[in-house]
Amino acid sequence: MELRAGVVGAGLLGSAHAANLHEHPHVRVAAVCDVRREAAQAVAGPLGAQAYGDIHEMLRAQTLDLVVVATPDALHREPSMAAMEAGVPNIIQEKPLATTVEDALALYEAAEQRGTRFFVNYANRTAPMDIATCYVIRQGLLGEVVYGEARLDDNISVPTRLWGDRSRAWAAGSSTAHFLLSHVVDLLRWYLHPAEVREVYAIKQERVLGYTPDLYEALLLFDSGARMRVKAEWIKHMDELVEFYLAFSGAEGTVIYNKLAAFGARPSWRANLSARLQPEELLAHQRALREAGANLRAIVHQPAPSAVGLATEGESMALALESHDHTLGKSMALQDHFVDAIIEDTLRPSSWKGPGPLPTHRDGLLQSLVVAAIVASADAGRPVALSELA
């Protein structure tokens, strides 16, 4: 089986999508489209694909099985809708699904009505330690998760220089809520499934860039009772391009995850697990995670708090899983699973070892609604319930 694919957007992500699809044995990249036709040609030429400067022209000229949409955040609706209206049966779209509630609902409803298989590229779901985080939470190895925090920050060069002379316009059409917190919100929904965000209370700061908010910070209230604090900024003058830290507190355990480490730290992941867990169960979970691609050390140890007056003598042994210097995996790994899902006609293809099905337009809609609530709450200065938006 060969899928004829078209890629819309020839920027950083679009060119990566096209190159990765070109390497897949069951995909032929037939077309690349960008409003900058010369950019489309630069990507299409080495792949033997046809370049276009207009998506409607591409869809009239090509019969495609798959369209990948990798346009700027605020410009997802038109190409995805055009592909669905042209009868393309499969869409892979970069996150977020949309930057407005109106666009998100329109895309969701069109995919539902037409029966389009519509995937959203939440690439963080393929990282081994994100799979491990999702696993230990869903397996109840921390007990009930009641609180979490996530911080995803970018170097100031991202909104000012990442897209060259288009950087200011690109960043002005997005924000740290759409560009960064879309990743975080999707991970939290995935980790905490079936819980969903019920209400949001957020703030923003606008004192540095001027053309887009400097940062958003929010408290997400889940219907399970869990509270999650999230924050994203892109005004840091730091040596790293990205810093990403997450931590989760359960009634019986904790996860600490330095995903993209800050200055002086290193990539690391540690889960201190429920005392109810037996050593043989720990090893069984370790094996299951290794099969899913997360290579973790199993540890049996006696906690030794350093605070004065906290004695550990006589305390029972504790169980943990940990990893140091982990990798994030292949940048376009989720795309490979999407292609396998199309070929196998399932949301759980044989290549996918992570928890749950692959992310679709439904995940995109719910993530977009949460981010829209963050933006609305920060603008209004009050909590916003998701029921107010949809």
Sequence and secondary structure as in RCSB ss.txt:
>XXXX:A:sequence
MELRAGVVGAGLLGSAHAANLHEHPHVRVAAVCDVRREAAQAVAGPLGAQAYGDIHEMLRAQTLDLVVVATPDAL
HREPSMAAMEAGVPNIIQEKPLATTVEDALALYEAAEQRGTRFFVNYANRTAPMDIATCYVIRQGLLGEVVYGEA
RLDDNISVPTRLWGDRSRAWAAGSSTAHFLLSHVVDLLRWYLHPAEVREVYAIKQERVLGYTPDLYEALLLFDSG
ARMRVKAEWIKHMDELVEFYLAFSGAEGTVIYNKLAAFGARPSWRANLSARLQPEELLAHQRALREAGANLRAIV
HQPAPSAVGLATEGESMALALESHDHTLGKSMALQDHFVDAIIEDTLRPSSWKGPGPLPTHRDGLLQSLVVAAIV
ASADAGRPVALSELA
>XXXX:A:secstr
  EEEEEE  SHHHHHHHHHHHHSTTEEEEEEE SSHHHHHHHHGGGT EEES HHHHHHH   SEEEE   GGG
 HHHHHHHHHTT SEEEEES S SSHHHHHHHHHHHHHHT EEEEE GGGGSHHHHHHHHHHHTTTTSSEEEEEE
EEEEETHHHHHTTGGGHHHHHHT  HHHHTHHHHHHHHHHHHTT  EEEEEEEEE SSSSSS SEEEEEEEETTS
 EEEEEEEEEE  SSSEEEEEEEEESS EEEEEEE  TT   EEEEE  TT  HHHHHHHHHHHHHTT   EEEE
E     STT   TT   EEEEEEES     TTHHHHHHHHHHHHTSSS TT  SSS   BHHHHHHHHHHHHHHH
HHHHHTS EEGGGT 
